Amino acid sequence: MTHRIPPQRVEAAARLYETIARAGSIVLTTHLNADGDGAGSQAAMASWLRSRGQEVWIVNPTRFPPVFEFLIEDADWIVDAGDPPAREITARADLAVVLDTGEASRIVRVKGLIQHLPTVVIDHHLPGEGPLGGDGLRDSEACATGELLYDLIQHAGDPWTNPMRQGVYVAIMTDTGSFRFSNATPAAHRIVADLIAGGVDPEEMFRRVYGSSPARRYRLLAATLQSLEVDAQAGIAWMTVPSDAYDALDSSAEDLDGFVDYPRNVEGVEVGLLFRQAYSGATKISFRSNRYVDVQKLASHFGGGGHARASGALVREPLDTVRQRVIEAARQAALSERPARG
Ligand SMILES: [Mn+2]
């Protein structure tokens, strides 16, 4: 049983493919602090388009995460948005493809670089408040952006190479929490089965992504776990990343990957929250839920968004003032959305 493009995506995939096929030079971008889905999808898409003889560049708002660099066939394809070549490349490109977000606010400084270009979006997030225009392939039913990219490449009928398979595999592996979350759908497993049959080594992918954390990540986790608080009555738990430890350890955003799962996984907890000071005067919040609270809705009250079980927000207010309001909103949501027993 192989995966087939869901009927609701066929038309969009066909249109998007026509647009992409016409472009000689293409810029790929994703949201700030690229995760495995954003970075893996970019890696796969870059390999795919290069194999077709098209010119492709990856220009992200923040540094391409080193942990996913092994997925990129040629390091020269990555161009820093702040460097002069980014300006030249985007000036003469024909098309911009935004992956794993549809929000202008999440590609920050890349927005200015690509605003003169026709832009398409490949994304599986629910639409937020500042959607990017343009055609594309958007479906919040997809487990990951990598699933949509798989469909697009299948539609194109081009041969799969190993770098293409590995990028899509890592996209799906990371966004499904290594096939544990509710988005580990039959489609996700069918696609991954196909990728493994094609030569992807699951053990190697897992080790390269999760089995090579710098020691500072665990030291920061130890410091952050000290702050764990639980409201057992409401079923919420939260932690705060200590800024002093973050700075002292010379940490980066990718070190925090998975931290929010600790409060979420506390027995009896429905909503897990992670707070951190993003830069002076701004607070980053990660929201997770287990069964019934829609954290996309919760995050949208704070200008954020994402998915029903995993969302995020960046609030331009100091940590101490925003934290209490978020905890209170989460408490209300957990209590009011709790299903009646019976
Ligand atoms: Mn994603």
Residues whose N, C-alpha, C, O or C-beta is under 5 A from the ligand:
A	BS01	MN	D37 D100 A144 T145 D175
